[in-house]
């Protein structure tokens, strides 16, 4: 055991002796987390919309209350048209809904009032927001028609019937619409894009580091290090175990520092520590196995780094490390099912979003263990040949 730890210590010192490794292992993933997280925004942010009520009547005010009742995706704020236009120009709000002066009069005639929705050209959510405003208006139109019919039958003023019965019932019964992350397990608050990118780039750069680290096996064999170790009463199993242990420890040092740094810098809550430790450990075993497979099929450390980086970058793109996997073409998520990064990302999402513990991610850990067993077996067998 002492020989294994000694070999591990030597490899760790070689990795951390080079200052440029710190840039690739820690600075680059944190910088990209900040950049991509900022670009994609946060899932917790609501779309801010201004409402300009030019009619200021019972129905226009109730329409605004109905819009605000479903505030899970939008934040509505009443303001004057001039103030709203200025805020839109400054990009402090995403759009403006203008309620025309004939709003109530048109509803009384059982007509659909025209809604004016102004927004910037960059607002991708414009069709969805406009549809929400129009569907809410359609419901209001139906309520007004029903109130007029009921009032006519009872011989009373429709406004009184609407105000005392329909509007009151709607306000009490309308459930708020909230954005939630769907899961087979627990309901969670969802994961922000910054947290998702932190997990994705941590996985990416740990894999890149492992590709370079596992290449030291080739360099050691080429330079005669293994031969000297074998003559110093160290057997092949101890040498292999020392190298594998060093790769695993290097991966955990990098991942651990990235977890802590992203928590302090970006306020990311990684969830249950035990679940994170178990999941990351199984994933690191898989990554080391992949590195061994590539090392067994190339001749030089340079080839190991080139082929390893190509494999890592391509598969991380497919697995949703750079961006949400939901926006990829249909074929890509199907391919990602056969990649360990996808399962590691799924496990971290479950832990962060839904508070999953170790027992909740046993299935994912089993899949990663299968990946590790296959890659380790293939890599070690090829290296012995």
C-alpha positions as CSV (number, residue, x, y, z in Angstrom):
1,X,0.0,0.0,0.0
2,X,2.9,2.4,0.8
3,X,4.3,1.9,-2.7
4,X,0.9,2.7,-4.3
5,X,0.6,5.9,-2.3
6,X,4.2,6.8,-3.1
7,X,3.5,6.5,-6.9
8,X,0.3,8.5,-6.4
9,X,2.2,11.2,-4.6
10,X,4.8,11.5,-7.4
11,X,2.1,11.9,-10.1
12,X,0.3,14.5,-8.0
13,X,3.4,16.5,-7.6
14,X,4.1,16.4,-11.4
15,X,0.6,17.6,-12.2
16,X,0.5,20.5,-9.7
17,X,4.1,21.6,-10.3
18,X,3.1,23.1,-13.7
19,X,1.4,26.5,-13.1
20,X,-0.4,26.4,-16.5
21,X,-2.4,23.5,-15.2
22,X,-4.1,25.7,-12.7
23,X,-5.5,27.9,-15.5
24,X,-7.0,24.9,-17.3
25,X,-8.2,23.1,-14.1
26,X,-9.8,26.0,-12.2
27,X,-9.8,29.5,-13.9
28,X,-11.2,28.4,-17.3
29,X,-14.3,26.4,-16.1
30,X,-15.2,29.2,-13.6
31,X,-14.9,31.9,-16.3
32,X,-17.0,29.9,-18.8
33,X,-19.6,29.3,-16.1
34,X,-19.9,33.0,-15.5
35,X,-20.0,33.8,-19.3
36,X,-22.5,31.1,-20.4
37,X,-24.6,31.5,-17.2
38,X,-24.9,35.2,-17.8
39,X,-25.8,34.8,-21.4
40,X,-28.5,32.2,-20.9
41,X,-29.9,34.0,-17.8
42,X,-31.6,32.3,-14.9
43,X,-34.6,30.1,-14.9
44,X,-35.8,31.9,-11.8
45,X,-36.1,35.2,-13.7
46,X,-39.7,36.3,-14.7
47,X,-40.4,38.2,-17.8
48,X,-41.1,41.9,-16.8
49,X,-44.0,43.5,-18.6
50,X,-45.6,46.9,-18.2
51,X,-49.4,47.4,-18.5
52,X,-50.8,50.7,-19.7
53,X,-54.5,51.0,-18.8
54,X,-56.0,53.7,-21.0
55,X,-59.5,52.6,-20.2
56,X,-59.4,52.5,-16.4
57,X,-62.8,50.8,-16.1
58,X,-64.1,47.8,-14.0
59,X,-63.3,45.3,-16.8
60,X,-59.9,46.7,-17.6
61,X,-58.9,46.6,-14.0
62,X,-60.2,43.1,-13.6
63,X,-58.4,42.0,-16.7
64,X,-55.1,43.3,-15.1
65,X,-55.9,41.4,-11.9
66,X,-56.4,38.2,-14.0
67,X,-53.1,38.7,-15.7
68,X,-51.3,39.2,-12.3
69,X,-53.0,36.2,-10.8
70,X,-50.9,33.9,-13.0
71,X,-47.6,35.5,-12.1
72,X,-45.4,32.4,-12.2
73,X,-43.9,33.3,-15.5
74,X,-44.5,37.1,-15.8
75,X,-44.2,40.1,-13.6
76,X,-46.7,42.8,-14.5
77,X,-46.4,46.5,-13.4
78,X,-49.0,49.3,-14.0
79,X,-47.5,52.5,-15.3
80,X,-48.1,55.4,-17.7
81,X,-47.4,55.0,-21.4
82,X,-44.5,57.5,-21.4
83,X,-42.8,55.8,-18.4
84,X,-43.3,52.3,-20.0
85,X,-41.9,53.5,-23.3
86,X,-38.8,54.9,-21.5
87,X,-38.3,51.7,-19.6
88,X,-38.6,49.6,-22.8
89,X,-36.1,51.8,-24.5
90,X,-33.7,51.3,-21.5
91,X,-34.5,47.5,-21.6
92,X,-35.6,47.5,-18.0
93,X,-38.8,45.8,-19.1
94,X,-39.4,43.2,-21.9
95,X,-42.6,44.6,-23.3
96,X,-45.7,46.7,-22.9
97,X,-49.4,45.6,-23.0
98,X,-51.6,48.6,-23.9
99,X,-55.3,48.4,-23.0
100,X,-57.2,50.7,-25.3
101,X,-59.8,53.3,-24.2
102,X,-62.6,51.4,-25.8
103,X,-61.8,48.2,-23.9
104,X,-65.0,47.9,-21.8
105,X,-67.2,49.3,-24.5
106,X,-66.1,46.6,-27.0
107,X,-66.6,43.9,-24.4
108,X,-70.1,45.1,-23.7
109,X,-70.8,44.7,-27.4
110,X,-69.4,41.2,-27.2
111,X,-66.5,42.1,-29.4
112,X,-62.8,41.3,-28.8
113,X,-60.9,44.5,-27.9
114,X,-57.6,44.9,-29.7
115,X,-54.6,44.5,-27.5
116,X,-51.4,46.3,-28.4
117,X,-48.2,44.4,-27.4
118,X,-45.0,46.4,-27.9
119,X,-41.6,44.8,-27.4
120,X,-38.0,44.8,-28.6
121,X,-37.0,42.7,-31.6
122,X,-34.8,40.5,-29.4
123,X,-37.7,39.2,-27.3
124,X,-37.9,35.5,-28.1
125,X,-40.8,34.9,-25.7
126,X,-43.0,37.5,-27.5
127,X,-45.4,35.0,-29.1
128,X,-45.9,33.2,-25.8
129,X,-46.5,36.4,-23.9
130,X,-49.0,37.7,-26.5
131,X,-50.8,34.4,-26.5
132,X,-51.1,34.5,-22.7
133,X,-52.6,38.0,-22.8
134,X,-55.0,37.1,-25.6
135,X,-56.2,33.8,-23.9
136,X,-56.8,35.7,-20.7
137,X,-58.8,38.3,-22.6
138,X,-60.8,35.5,-24.2
139,X,-61.8,34.1,-20.8
140,X,-62.8,37.6,-19.7
141,X,-65.0,38.0,-22.8
142,X,-66.8,34.7,-22.0
143,X,-67.3,35.9,-18.4
144,X,-68.8,39.2,-19.5
145,X,-71.1,37.4,-21.9
146,X,-72.3,35.0,-19.2
147,X,-72.8,37.9,-16.8
148,X,-75.0,39.8,-19.3
149,X,-77.1,36.7,-20.1
150,X,-77.6,36.0,-16.3
151,X,-78.4,39.6,-15.6
152,X,-80.9,39.8,-18.4
153,X,-82.7,36.7,-17.1
154,X,-82.7,38.1,-13.5
155,X,-83.7,41.6,-14.7
156,X,-80.7,43.3,-13.0
157,X,-77.6,45.3,-14.1
158,X,-75.0,43.1,-15.7
159,X,-72.1,45.0,-14.1
160,X,-73.5,44.2,-10.6
161,X,-73.9,40.5,-11.5
162,X,-70.4,40.4,-12.9
163,X,-68.8,42.3,-10.0
164,X,-70.6,40.4,-7.2
165,X,-70.6,36.8,-8.6
166,X,-68.3,36.0,-11.6
167,X,-65.3,38.2,-10.8
168,X,-65.4,37.2,-7.1
169,X,-65.6,33.5,-7.9
170,X,-62.8,33.8,-10.4
171,X,-60.5,35.5,-8.0
172,X,-61.1,33.0,-5.3
173,X,-60.8,29.9,-7.6
174,X,-58.0,30.9,-10.0
175,X,-54.9,28.9,-9.1
176,X,-51.5,30.6,-9.6
177,X,-49.4,29.3,-12.5
178,X,-45.9,28.5,-11.4
179,X,-42.8,27.2,-13.2
180,X,-41.6,23.9,-11.8
181,X,-39.1,21.3,-12.8
182,X,-40.9,18.0,-13.5
183,X,-39.3,15.0,-12.0
184,X,-40.3,11.4,-11.2
185,X,-39.1,12.0,-7.6
186,X,-39.6,15.2,-5.7
187,X,-40.8,18.6,-6.7
188,X,-38.0,21.1,-6.7
189,X,-37.3,24.7,-7.3
190,X,-35.4,24.0,-10.5
191,X,-31.8,24.7,-11.4
192,X,-30.7,28.1,-12.7
193,X,-28.7,28.2,-15.9
194,X,-25.6,29.3,-13.9
195,X,-25.8,26.2,-11.7
196,X,-26.3,24.0,-14.8
197,X,-23.4,25.5,-16.6
198,X,-21.2,25.2,-13.4
199,X,-22.0,21.5,-13.3
200,X,-21.5,21.1,-17.1
201,X,-18.2,22.9,-17.3
202,X,-16.9,21.1,-14.1
203,X,-17.6,17.8,-15.9
204,X,-16.0,19.0,-19.1
205,X,-12.7,20.3,-17.6
206,X,-12.3,17.4,-15.2
207,X,-12.5,15.1,-18.2
208,X,-10.0,17.3,-20.1
209,X,-7.6,17.1,-17.2
210,X,-8.0,13.4,-17.0
211,X,-7.1,13.0,-20.6
212,X,-3.8,14.7,-20.0
213,X,-3.2,12.9,-16.8
214,X,-3.7,9.4,-18.1
215,X,-1.2,10.3,-20.9
216,X,1.5,10.1,-18.2
217,X,1.3,6.3,-18.4
218,X,2.5,6.4,-22.0
219,X,5.3,8.9,-21.0
220,X,6.4,6.7,-18.1
221,X,6.5,3.6,-20.2
222,X,8.4,5.4,-23.0
223,X,11.0,6.9,-20.6
224,X,11.6,3.6,-18.8
225,X,10.0,4.6,-15.5
226,X,8.0,1.4,-15.4
227,X,11.1,-0.7,-16.0
228,X,13.0,1.0,-13.1
229,X,10.0,0.5,-10.8
230,X,9.7,-3.1,-11.7
231,X,13.4,-3.6,-10.8
232,X,12.8,-1.9,-7.5
233,X,10.5,-4.8,-6.3
234,X,7.3,-3.0,-7.4
235,X,4.9,-5.3,-9.3
236,X,2.7,-4.2,-12.2
237,X,-0.5,-4.3,-10.2
238,X,1.0,-1.8,-7.7
239,X,2.2,0.5,-10.4
240,X,-1.2,0.4,-12.1
241,X,-3.0,1.0,-8.9
242,X,-0.7,3.9,-8.0
243,X,-1.4,5.6,-11.3
244,X,-5.2,5.0,-11.2
245,X,-5.3,6.3,-7.6
246,X,-3.4,9.5,-8.7
247,X,-5.9,10.1,-11.5
248,X,-8.8,9.7,-9.2
249,X,-7.4,12.0,-6.6
250,X,-6.5,14.7,-9.2
251,X,-10.1,14.5,-10.4
252,X,-11.5,14.9,-7.0
253,X,-9.2,17.8,-6.1
254,X,-10.3,19.6,-9.2
255,X,-13.9,18.9,-8.8
256,X,-13.9,19.7,-5.1
257,X,-12.3,23.1,-5.6
258,X,-14.7,23.9,-8.5
259,X,-17.7,23.0,-6.3
260,X,-16.5,25.2,-3.4
261,X,-15.5,28.1,-5.7
262,X,-18.8,28.1,-7.6
263,X,-20.7,28.1,-4.3
264,X,-18.7,31.1,-3.0
265,X,-18.6,33.0,-6.3
266,X,-22.1,32.3,-7.7
267,X,-24.0,31.1,-4.7
268,X,-24.7,27.7,-6.2
269,X,-26.2,25.1,-3.8
270,X,-25.0,21.7,-4.8
271,X,-27.4,19.8,-2.6
272,X,-26.8,16.7,-0.5
273,X,-23.0,16.4,0.0
274,X,-23.1,12.6,0.4
275,X,-25.0,12.2,-2.8
276,X,-22.6,14.5,-4.7
277,X,-19.6,12.6,-3.3
278,X,-20.9,9.2,-4.4
279,X,-22.1,10.4,-7.8
280,X,-18.8,12.3,-8.6
281,X,-16.7,9.3,-7.4
282,X,-18.5,6.9,-9.8
283,X,-18.2,9.4,-12.6
284,X,-14.5,9.9,-12.0
285,X,-13.9,6.2,-12.2
286,X,-15.7,6.2,-15.5
287,X,-13.5,9.1,-16.8
288,X,-10.3,7.3,-15.7
289,X,-11.5,4.2,-17.5
290,X,-12.1,6.2,-20.7
291,X,-8.6,7.7,-20.4
292,X,-7.1,4.3,-20.1
293,X,-8.9,3.0,-23.2
294,X,-7.6,5.9,-25.2
295,X,-4.1,5.5,-23.8
296,X,-4.1,1.9,-24.8
297,X,-4.8,2.7,-28.4
298,X,-2.3,5.5,-29.0
299,X,1.5,5.6,-29.0
300,X,2.4,9.0,-27.6
301,X,1.1,11.4,-24.9
302,X,0.5,14.0,-27.6
303,X,-1.8,11.6,-29.4
304,X,-3.5,10.8,-26.1
305,X,-4.2,14.5,-25.5
306,X,-5.4,15.2,-29.1
307,X,-7.8,12.2,-29.4
308,X,-8.9,12.5,-25.7
309,X,-9.8,16.2,-26.0
310,X,-11.6,15.6,-29.3
311,X,-13.7,12.9,-27.7
312,X,-14.4,14.9,-24.6
313,X,-15.4,18.1,-26.3
314,X,-17.6,16.4,-28.9
315,X,-19.4,14.2,-26.4
316,X,-19.9,17.0,-23.9
317,X,-21.6,19.1,-26.6
318,X,-24.0,16.2,-27.3
319,X,-24.6,15.6,-23.6
320,X,-25.7,19.2,-22.8
321,X,-22.7,20.4,-20.9
322,X,-22.5,23.7,-22.8
323,X,-26.3,24.4,-23.2
324,X,-29.6,22.7,-22.1
325,X,-30.0,19.3,-23.9
326,X,-33.6,20.2,-24.6
327,X,-32.6,22.6,-27.4
328,X,-30.6,20.0,-29.3
329,X,-32.0,18.2,-32.4
330,X,-34.0,15.0,-31.6
331,X,-31.2,12.6,-32.5
332,X,-28.7,14.2,-30.1
333,X,-30.5,13.4,-26.8
334,X,-30.8,9.8,-28.0
335,X,-27.1,9.5,-28.5
336,X,-26.4,11.2,-25.1
337,X,-28.2,8.2,-23.4
338,X,-25.0,6.2,-24.2
339,X,-22.6,8.8,-22.8
340,X,-21.6,9.0,-19.1
341,X,-21.6,12.8,-19.0
342,X,-25.4,12.8,-19.6
343,X,-26.0,10.6,-16.6
344,X,-23.6,12.6,-14.4
345,X,-25.4,15.8,-15.4
346,X,-28.8,14.1,-14.7
347,X,-27.6,13.0,-11.3
348,X,-26.3,16.5,-10.3
349,X,-29.5,18.1,-11.5
350,X,-31.6,15.7,-9.4
351,X,-29.4,16.5,-6.4
352,X,-29.5,20.3,-6.9
353,X,-33.0,20.7,-8.0
354,X,-34.9,18.0,-6.1
355,X,-32.8,17.5,-3.0
356,X,-32.0,13.9,-4.0
357,X,-30.0,11.8,-1.6
358,X,-27.8,8.8,-2.2
359,X,-30.7,6.3,-2.4
360,X,-32.5,8.5,-5.0
361,X,-29.5,8.3,-7.4
362,X,-28.6,4.7,-7.1
363,X,-29.9,3.9,-10.6
364,X,-27.7,6.6,-12.1
365,X,-24.7,5.5,-10.0
366,X,-25.4,1.9,-11.3
367,X,-25.2,3.1,-14.9
368,X,-22.0,5.0,-14.2
369,X,-20.5,1.9,-12.5
370,X,-21.3,-0.1,-15.6
371,X,-19.6,2.5,-17.8
372,X,-16.5,2.3,-15.4
373,X,-16.4,-1.5,-15.4
374,X,-16.5,-1.7,-19.2
375,X,-13.9,1.0,-19.8
376,X,-11.6,-0.1,-17.0
377,X,-11.7,-3.7,-18.3
378,X,-11.0,-2.7,-21.9
379,X,-8.3,-0.2,-21.0
380,X,-6.3,-2.5,-18.6
381,X,-6.6,-5.4,-20.9
382,X,-5.2,-3.4,-23.8
383,X,-2.4,-1.9,-21.7
384,X,-1.2,-5.3,-20.7
385,X,-1.1,-6.5,-24.3
